[in-house]
Amino acid sequence: MADHTIAQSELAAHEITLTAGTIEAFVFEGDVTAVEVFSHDGAAIVYATIDGSTPVVRGAKSLAIPAAQGGTIFAPPGYRGRFVVKLISEGTPKMTVSRADRS
């Protein structure tokens, strides 16, 4: 698993190419009210978790992000402090994960 830390003064981790079957964790420091997961190329479906759990391809507890170019916004319910978004895919899409609230 690879970790990408987004400091409180930073907005995003840009253009990270996922490795098939490998979890990428994006750790946001500071308060976060919304996060955008953006696919640059829509190369594959991406599965995500926003509650600290481990995402699984086609897992019943994972959120699915379509294999399409564009972004999906997630709002962690009432979260304060470190926030972790974890992604996994069967393919190798290029992703950016950013603060959507721009705090």
N, CA, C and O atoms as a GROMACS GRO file, in nm:
protein
  412
    1MET      N    1   0.085  -0.118   0.000
    1MET     CA    2   0.000   0.000   0.000
    1MET      C    3   0.089   0.123   0.000
    1MET      O    4   0.187   0.131   0.075
    2ALA      N    5   0.055   0.219  -0.085
    2ALA     CA    6   0.126   0.346  -0.089
    2ALA      C    7   0.043   0.452  -0.018
    2ALA      O    8  -0.079   0.456  -0.032
    3ASP      N    9   0.111   0.538   0.056
    3ASP     CA   10   0.044   0.648   0.126
    3ASP      C   11   0.085   0.781   0.064
    3ASP      O   12   0.201   0.802   0.030
    4HIS      N   13  -0.012   0.868   0.051
    4HIS     CA   14   0.010   1.004   0.002
    4HIS      C   15  -0.049   1.097   0.108
    4HIS      O   16  -0.168   1.092   0.135
    5THR      N   17   0.035   1.182   0.166
    5THR     CA   18  -0.012   1.273   0.270
    5THR      C   19  -0.038   1.410   0.209
    5THR      O   20   0.047   1.466   0.141
    6ILE      N   21  -0.157   1.463   0.235
    6ILE     CA   22  -0.195   1.597   0.191
    6ILE      C   23  -0.200   1.683   0.317
    6ILE      O   24  -0.292   1.673   0.397
    7ALA      N   25  -0.098   1.768   0.334
    7ALA     CA   26  -0.088   1.853   0.452
    7ALA      C   27  -0.206   1.950   0.457
    7ALA      O   28  -0.272   1.975   0.356
    8GLN      N   29  -0.231   2.005   0.575
    8GLN     CA   30  -0.342   2.097   0.592
    8GLN      C   31  -0.330   2.216   0.497
    8GLN      O   32  -0.432   2.271   0.454
    9SER      N   33  -0.209   2.258   0.464
    9SER     CA   34  -0.189   2.372   0.374
    9SER      C   35  -0.193   2.333   0.226
    9SER      O   36  -0.182   2.420   0.140
   10GLU      N   37  -0.208   2.205   0.196
   10GLU     CA   38  -0.210   2.157   0.058
   10GLU      C   39  -0.352   2.118   0.017
   10GLU      O   40  -0.439   2.095   0.101
   11LEU      N   41  -0.374   2.111  -0.115
   11LEU     CA   42  -0.506   2.077  -0.166
   11LEU      C   43  -0.520   1.934  -0.214
   11LEU      O   44  -0.626   1.873  -0.196
   12ALA      N   45  -0.414   1.877  -0.276
   12ALA     CA   46  -0.434   1.750  -0.345
   12ALA      C   47  -0.307   1.670  -0.366
   12ALA      O   48  -0.196   1.721  -0.352
   13ALA      N   49  -0.328   1.543  -0.400
   13ALA     CA   50  -0.224   1.456  -0.456
   13ALA      C   51  -0.267   1.436  -0.601
   13ALA      O   52  -0.374   1.380  -0.628
   14HIS      N   53  -0.185   1.482  -0.695
   14HIS     CA   54  -0.225   1.486  -0.836
   14HIS      C   55  -0.167   1.372  -0.919
   14HIS      O   56  -0.055   1.327  -0.897
   15GLU      N   57  -0.247   1.326  -1.013
   15GLU     CA   58  -0.208   1.233  -1.118
   15GLU      C   59  -0.132   1.112  -1.066
   15GLU      O   60  -0.021   1.082  -1.110
   16ILE      N   61  -0.194   1.043  -0.972
   16ILE     CA   62  -0.139   0.919  -0.917
   16ILE      C   63  -0.196   0.804  -1.000
   16ILE      O   64  -0.317   0.785  -1.006
   17THR      N   65  -0.108   0.726  -1.062
   17THR     CA   66  -0.154   0.611  -1.139
   17THR      C   67  -0.165   0.492  -1.045
   17THR      O   68  -0.066   0.449  -0.985
   18LEU      N   69  -0.287   0.439  -1.033
   18LEU     CA   70  -0.308   0.323  -0.948
   18LEU      C   71  -0.242   0.200  -1.010
   18LEU      O   72  -0.238   0.186  -1.132
   19THR      N   73  -0.193   0.113  -0.926
   19THR     CA   74  -0.141  -0.016  -0.968
   19THR      C   75  -0.250  -0.119  -0.944
   19THR      O   76  -0.307  -0.124  -0.835
   20ALA      N   77  -0.281  -0.199  -1.043
   20ALA     CA   78  -0.390  -0.296  -1.032
   20ALA      C   79  -0.375  -0.381  -0.906
   20ALA      O   80  -0.269  -0.439  -0.881
   21GLY      N   81  -0.483  -0.387  -0.826
   21GLY     CA   82  -0.486  -0.471  -0.708
   21GLY      C   83  -0.411  -0.416  -0.587
   21GLY      O   84  -0.399  -0.485  -0.486
   22THR      N   85  -0.360  -0.293  -0.596
   22THR     CA   86  -0.283  -0.234  -0.486
   22THR      C   87  -0.358  -0.114  -0.428
   22THR      O   88  -0.405  -0.028  -0.501
   23ILE      N   89  -0.368  -0.109  -0.297
   23ILE     CA   90  -0.438   0.001  -0.230
   23ILE      C   91  -0.348   0.124  -0.225
   23ILE      O   92  -0.230   0.115  -0.194
   24GLU      N   93  -0.407   0.238  -0.257
   24GLU     CA   94  -0.342   0.368  -0.242
   24GLU      C   95  -0.420   0.443  -0.135
   24GLU      O   96  -0.542   0.456  -0.146
   25ALA      N   97  -0.352   0.493  -0.033
   25ALA     CA   98  -0.417   0.567   0.075
   25ALA      C   99  -0.380   0.714   0.064
   25ALA      O  100  -0.263   0.749   0.046
   26PHE      N  101  -0.480   0.800   0.076
   26PHE     CA  102  -0.461   0.945   0.071
   26PHE      C  103  -0.500   1.000   0.207
   26PHE      O  104  -0.616   0.994   0.246
   27VAL      N  105  -0.402   1.052   0.279
   27VAL     CA  106  -0.421   1.096   0.417
   27VAL      C  107  -0.428   1.249   0.419
   27VAL      O  108  -0.331   1.317   0.386
   28PHE      N  109  -0.544   1.301   0.458
   28PHE     CA  110  -0.563   1.445   0.468
   28PHE      C  111  -0.542   1.487   0.613
   28PHE      O  112  -0.606   1.434   0.704
   29GLU      N  113  -0.452   1.581   0.633
   29GLU     CA  114  -0.431   1.635   0.767
   29GLU      C  115  -0.521   1.756   0.785
   29GLU      O  116  -0.545   1.831   0.690
   30GLY      N  117  -0.571   1.776   0.904
   30GLY     CA  118  -0.662   1.887   0.931
   30GLY      C  119  -0.806   1.850   0.900
   30GLY      O  120  -0.835   1.739   0.856
   31ASP      N  121  -0.894   1.945   0.925
   31ASP     CA  122  -1.037   1.921   0.903
   31ASP      C  123  -1.069   1.911   0.754
   31ASP      O  124  -1.015   1.986   0.673
   32VAL      N  125  -1.157   1.818   0.721
   32VAL     CA  126  -1.201   1.798   0.583
   32VAL      C  127  -1.352   1.780   0.586
   32VAL      O  128  -1.405   1.698   0.661
   33THR      N  129  -1.423   1.857   0.503
   33THR     CA  130  -1.567   1.840   0.495
   33THR      C  131  -1.611   1.775   0.364
   33THR      O  132  -1.723   1.725   0.354
   34ALA      N  133  -1.523   1.775   0.263
   34ALA     CA  134  -1.554   1.709   0.136
   34ALA      C  135  -1.425   1.679   0.061
   34ALA      O  136  -1.330   1.757   0.064
   35VAL      N  137  -1.425   1.565  -0.008
   35VAL     CA  138  -1.308   1.522  -0.085
   35VAL      C  139  -1.356   1.484  -0.225
   35VAL      O  140  -1.460   1.420  -0.241
   36GLU      N  141  -1.277   1.524  -0.326
   36GLU     CA  142  -1.308   1.484  -0.463
   36GLU      C  143  -1.206   1.381  -0.509
   36GLU      O  144  -1.085   1.400  -0.495
   37VAL      N  145  -1.257   1.271  -0.566
   37VAL     CA  146  -1.173   1.170  -0.629
   37VAL      C  147  -1.197   1.184  -0.778
   37VAL      O  148  -1.308   1.161  -0.826
   38PHE      N  149  -1.093   1.223  -0.852
   38PHE     CA  150  -1.106   1.257  -0.994
   38PHE      C  151  -1.026   1.159  -1.079
   38PHE      O  152  -0.908   1.136  -1.054
   39SER      N  153  -1.093   1.101  -1.178
   39SER     CA  154  -1.026   1.012  -1.273
   39SER      C  155  -0.991   1.092  -1.399
   39SER      O  156  -1.079   1.149  -1.464
   40HIS      N  157  -0.862   1.094  -1.432
   40HIS     CA  158  -0.817   1.168  -1.549
   40HIS      C  159  -0.850   1.096  -1.679
   40HIS      O  160  -0.875   1.161  -1.781
   41ASP      N  161  -0.852   0.963  -1.675
   41ASP     CA  162  -0.868   0.888  -1.800
   41ASP      C  163  -0.984   0.788  -1.801
   41ASP      O  164  -1.017   0.735  -1.907
   42GLY      N  165  -1.045   0.762  -1.687
   42GLY     CA  166  -1.156   0.668  -1.683
   42GLY      C  167  -1.118   0.528  -1.725
   42GLY      O  168  -1.200   0.454  -1.779
   43ALA      N  169  -0.993   0.490  -1.701
   43ALA     CA  170  -0.941   0.362  -1.749
   43ALA      C  171  -1.002   0.240  -1.681
   43ALA      O  172  -1.001   0.131  -1.738
   44ALA      N  173  -1.056   0.256  -1.560
   44ALA     CA  174  -1.112   0.141  -1.488
   44ALA      C  175  -1.200   0.190  -1.374
   44ALA      O  176  -1.188   0.304  -1.330
   45ILE      N  177  -1.289   0.103  -1.327
   45ILE     CA  178  -1.367   0.133  -1.208
   45ILE      C  179  -1.271   0.138  -1.089
   45ILE      O  180  -1.179   0.057  -1.079
   46VAL      N  181  -1.294   0.233  -1.001
   46VAL     CA  182  -1.214   0.247  -0.880
   46VAL      C  183  -1.307   0.225  -0.761
   46VAL      O  184  -1.420   0.275  -0.760
   47TYR      N  185  -1.260   0.153  -0.662
   47TYR     CA  186  -1.336   0.128  -0.541
   47TYR      C  187  -1.270   0.204  -0.427
   47TYR      O  188  -1.147   0.207  -0.416
   48ALA      N  189  -1.352   0.264  -0.341
   48ALA     CA  190  -1.300   0.352  -0.237
   48ALA      C  191  -1.364   0.326  -0.103
   48ALA      O  192  -1.476   0.274  -0.094
   49THR      N  193  -1.291   0.362   0.003
   49THR     CA  194  -1.348   0.370   0.136
   49THR      C  195  -1.310   0.504   0.195
   49THR      O  196  -1.204   0.559   0.166
   50ILE      N  197  -1.398   0.557   0.279
   50ILE     CA  198  -1.372   0.685   0.345
   50ILE      C  199  -1.387   0.673   0.496
   50ILE      O  200  -1.394   0.774   0.567
   51ASP      N  201  -1.391   0.550   0.546
   51ASP     CA  202  -1.411   0.527   0.690
   51ASP      C  203  -1.292   0.458   0.756
   51ASP      O  204  -1.302   0.410   0.869
   52GLY      N  205  -1.180   0.451   0.684
   52GLY     CA  206  -1.061   0.387   0.740
   52GLY      C  207  -1.052   0.238   0.711
   52GLY      O  208  -0.949   0.176   0.737
   53SER      N  209  -1.159   0.180   0.658
   53SER     CA  210  -1.157   0.037   0.627
   53SER      C  211  -1.081   0.012   0.496
   53SER      O  212  -1.044   0.105   0.425
   54THR      N  213  -1.061  -0.114   0.466
   54THR     CA  214  -0.986  -0.153   0.346
   54THR      C  215  -1.082  -0.173   0.229
   54THR      O  216  -1.176  -0.252   0.239
   55PRO      N  217  -1.058  -0.102   0.117
   55PRO     CA  218  -1.145  -0.123   0.000
   55PRO      C  219  -1.117  -0.256  -0.068
   55PRO      O  220  -1.005  -0.307  -0.065
   56VAL      N  221  -1.221  -0.310  -0.129
   56VAL     CA  222  -1.210  -0.436  -0.200
   56VAL      C  223  -1.275  -0.418  -0.336
   56VAL      O  224  -1.382  -0.358  -0.346
   57VAL      N  225  -1.213  -0.469  -0.441
   57VAL     CA  226  -1.272  -0.464  -0.574
   57VAL      C  227  -1.407  -0.534  -0.569
   57VAL      O  228  -1.415  -0.651  -0.531
   58ARG      N  229  -1.513  -0.464  -0.609
   58ARG     CA  230  -1.651  -0.513  -0.607
   58ARG      C  231  -1.698  -0.548  -0.466
   58ARG      O  232  -1.793  -0.626  -0.450
   59GLY      N  233  -1.633  -0.493  -0.364
   59GLY     CA  234  -1.669  -0.524  -0.225
   59GLY      C  235  -1.797  -0.453  -0.183
   59GLY      O  236  -1.822  -0.339  -0.221
   60ALA      N  237  -1.876  -0.522  -0.104
   60ALA     CA  238  -2.005  -0.468  -0.059
   60ALA      C  239  -1.990  -0.346   0.031
   60ALA      O  240  -2.085  -0.269   0.047
   61LYS      N  241  -1.874  -0.326   0.091
   61LYS     CA  242  -1.851  -0.211   0.179
   61LYS      C  243  -1.763  -0.105   0.113
   61LYS      O  244  -1.716  -0.013   0.180
   62SER      N  245  -1.742  -0.117  -0.017
   62SER     CA  246  -1.661  -0.020  -0.091
   62SER      C  247  -1.751   0.064  -0.181
   62SER      O  248  -1.849   0.015  -0.237
   63LEU      N  249  -1.716   0.191  -0.195
   63LEU     CA  250  -1.788   0.280  -0.286
   63LEU      C  251  -1.730   0.264  -0.426
   63LEU      O  252  -1.608   0.252  -0.442
   64ALA      N  253  -1.814   0.262  -0.528
   64ALA     CA  254  -1.767   0.244  -0.666
   64ALA      C  255  -1.763   0.379  -0.737
   64ALA      O  256  -1.859   0.456  -0.733
   65ILE      N  257  -1.650   0.406  -0.802
   65ILE     CA  258  -1.634   0.526  -0.884
   65ILE      C  259  -1.630   0.478  -1.028
   65ILE      O  260  -1.544   0.398  -1.064
   66PRO      N  261  -1.722   0.525  -1.112
   66PRO     CA  262  -1.733   0.473  -1.249
   66PRO      C  263  -1.606   0.486  -1.331
   66PRO      O  264  -1.522   0.573  -1.307
   67ALA      N  265  -1.593   0.397  -1.428
   67ALA     CA  266  -1.482   0.404  -1.523
   67ALA      C  267  -1.516   0.511  -1.626
   67ALA      O  268  -1.554   0.481  -1.740
   68ALA      N  269  -1.502   0.635  -1.585
   68ALA     CA  270  -1.533   0.749  -1.669
   68ALA      C  271  -1.445   0.866  -1.626
   68ALA      O  272  -1.407   0.876  -1.509
   69GLN      N  273  -1.413   0.952  -1.718
   69GLN     CA  274  -1.336   1.070  -1.683
   69GLN      C  275  -1.425   1.165  -1.605
   69GLN      O  276  -1.537   1.196  -1.648
   70GLY      N  277  -1.376   1.212  -1.491
   70GLY     CA  278  -1.454   1.305  -1.410
   70GLY      C  279  -1.435   1.278  -1.262
   70GLY      O  280  -1.360   1.189  -1.223
   71GLY      N  281  -1.506   1.357  -1.181
   71GLY     CA  282  -1.487   1.350  -1.037
   71GLY      C  283  -1.611   1.307  -0.962
   71GLY      O  284  -1.724   1.323  -1.008
   72THR      N  285  -1.586   1.251  -0.844
   72THR     CA  286  -1.690   1.212  -0.750
   72THR      C  287  -1.656   1.275  -0.617
   72THR      O  288  -1.542   1.266  -0.571
   73ILE      N  289  -1.754   1.340  -0.553
   73ILE     CA  290  -1.730   1.407  -0.426
   73ILE      C  291  -1.789   1.324  -0.313
   73ILE      O  292  -1.903   1.277  -0.319
   74PHE      N  293  -1.707   1.307  -0.208
   74PHE     CA  294  -1.749   1.235  -0.089
   74PHE      C  295  -1.741   1.330   0.029
   74PHE      O  296  -1.646   1.409   0.041
   75ALA      N  297  -1.839   1.323   0.116
   75ALA     CA  298  -1.840   1.407   0.237
   75ALA      C  299  -1.835   1.316   0.358
   75ALA      O  300  -1.931   1.245   0.387
   76PRO      N  301  -1.723   1.318   0.430
   76PRO     CA  302  -1.717   1.236   0.551
   76PRO      C  303  -1.811   1.295   0.656
   76PRO      O  304  -1.805   1.415   0.683
   77PRO      N  305  -1.896   1.215   0.716
   77PRO     CA  306  -1.994   1.269   0.810
   77PRO      C  307  -1.929   1.318   0.940
   77PRO      O  308  -1.881   1.239   1.021
   78GLY      N  309  -1.928   1.450   0.957
   78GLY     CA  310  -1.881   1.511   1.081
   78GLY      C  311  -1.738   1.482   1.118
   78GLY      O  312  -1.704   1.481   1.236
   79TYR      N  313  -1.651   1.460   1.020
   79TYR     CA  314  -1.515   1.420   1.050
   79TYR      C  315  -1.426   1.540   1.078
   79TYR      O  316  -1.435   1.642   1.009
   80ARG      N  317  -1.340   1.529   1.180
   80ARG     CA  318  -1.243   1.633   1.213
   80ARG      C  319  -1.108   1.565   1.239
   80ARG      O  320  -1.103   1.460   1.302
   81GLY      N  321  -1.001   1.626   1.191
   81GLY     CA  322  -0.868   1.569   1.211
   81GLY      C  323  -0.824   1.491   1.089
   81GLY      O  324  -0.870   1.519   0.978
   82ARG      N  325  -0.735   1.395   1.106
   82ARG     CA  326  -0.685   1.314   0.993
   82ARG      C  327  -0.798   1.236   0.928
   82ARG      O  328  -0.880   1.174   0.996
   83PHE      N  329  -0.801   1.241   0.797
   83PHE     CA  330  -0.904   1.171   0.720
   83PHE      C  331  -0.835   1.091   0.612
   83PHE      O  332  -0.745   1.142   0.545
   84VAL      N  333  -0.875   0.966   0.592
   84VAL     CA  334  -0.808   0.878   0.497
   84VAL      C  335  -0.907   0.829   0.391
   84VAL      O  336  -1.014   0.778   0.423
   85VAL      N  337  -0.868   0.846   0.265
   85VAL     CA  338  -0.940   0.790   0.152
   85VAL      C  339  -0.852   0.679   0.096
   85VAL      O  340  -0.734   0.701   0.069
   86LYS      N  341  -0.909   0.560   0.080
   86LYS     CA  342  -0.832   0.448   0.023
   86LYS      C  343  -0.896   0.407  -0.109
   86LYS      O  344  -1.018   0.397  -0.120
   87LEU      N  345  -0.811   0.383  -0.208
   87LEU     CA  346  -0.857   0.344  -0.342
   87LEU      C  347  -0.793   0.214  -0.385
   87LEU      O  348  -0.679   0.184  -0.348
   88ILE      N  349  -0.867   0.137  -0.466
   88ILE     CA  350  -0.814   0.017  -0.529
   88ILE      C  351  -0.887  -0.001  -0.662
   88ILE      O  352  -1.002   0.042  -0.677
   89SER      N  353  -0.821  -0.065  -0.757
   89SER     CA  354  -0.881  -0.089  -0.887
   89SER      C  355  -0.820  -0.214  -0.949
   89SER      O  356  -0.710  -0.256  -0.912
   90GLU      N  357  -0.892  -0.273  -1.043
   90GLU     CA  358  -0.835  -0.385  -1.119
   90GLU      C  359  -0.748  -0.332  -1.233
   90GLU      O  360  -0.668  -0.406  -1.290
   91GLY      N  361  -0.764  -0.204  -1.264
   91GLY     CA  362  -0.688  -0.144  -1.373
   91GLY      C  363  -0.585  -0.045  -1.322
   91GLY      O  364  -0.544  -0.049  -1.207
   92THR      N  365  -0.545   0.046  -1.413
   92THR     CA  366  -0.441   0.143  -1.380
   92THR      C  367  -0.484   0.286  -1.415
   92THR      O  368  -0.415   0.354  -1.490
   93PRO      N  369  -0.597   0.331  -1.362
   93PRO     CA  370  -0.642   0.467  -1.392
   93PRO      C  371  -0.552   0.571  -1.324
   93PRO      O  372  -0.490   0.544  -1.221
   94LYS      N  373  -0.548   0.689  -1.383
   94LYS     CA  374  -0.473   0.801  -1.325
   94LYS      C  375  -0.571   0.887  -1.246
   94LYS      O  376  -0.671   0.934  -1.300
   95MET      N  377  -0.540   0.907  -1.116
   95MET     CA  378  -0.634   0.971  -1.024
   95MET      C  379  -0.573   1.094  -0.956
   95MET      O  380  -0.452   1.101  -0.935
   96THR      N  381  -0.658   1.189  -0.924
   96THR     CA  382  -0.624   1.300  -0.835
   96THR      C  383  -0.724   1.296  -0.720
   96THR      O  384  -0.844   1.280  -0.742
   97VAL      N  385  -0.674   1.310  -0.598
   97VAL     CA  386  -0.761   1.315  -0.481
   97VAL      C  387  -0.736   1.450  -0.414
   97VAL      O  388  -0.622   1.482  -0.379
   98SER      N  389  -0.843   1.528  -0.395
   98SER     CA  390  -0.826   1.664  -0.346
   98SER      C  391  -0.933   1.704  -0.246
   98SER      O  392  -1.039   1.642  -0.237
   99ARG      N  393  -0.901   1.809  -0.170
   99ARG     CA  394  -1.002   1.872  -0.084
   99ARG      C  395  -1.105   1.938  -0.174
   99ARG      O  396  -1.070   2.020  -0.259
  100ALA      N  397  -1.229   1.902  -0.158
  100ALA     CA  398  -1.334   1.965  -0.239
  100ALA      C  399  -1.386   2.090  -0.170
  100ALA      O  400  -1.447   2.176  -0.233
  101ASP      N  401  -1.360   2.100  -0.040
  101ASP     CA  402  -1.407   2.215   0.035
  101ASP      C  403  -1.306   2.330   0.033
  101ASP      O  404  -1.338   2.442   0.073
  102ARG      N  405  -1.184   2.302  -0.013
  102ARG     CA  406  -1.076   2.399  -0.025
  102ARG      C  407  -1.047   2.469   0.108
  102ARG      O  408  -1.013   2.587   0.110
  103SER      N  409  -1.060   2.394   0.218
  103SER     CA  410  -1.032   2.451   0.351
  103SER      C  411  -0.884   2.458   0.377
  103SER      O  412  -0.842   2.504   0.484
   0.00000   0.00000   0.00000
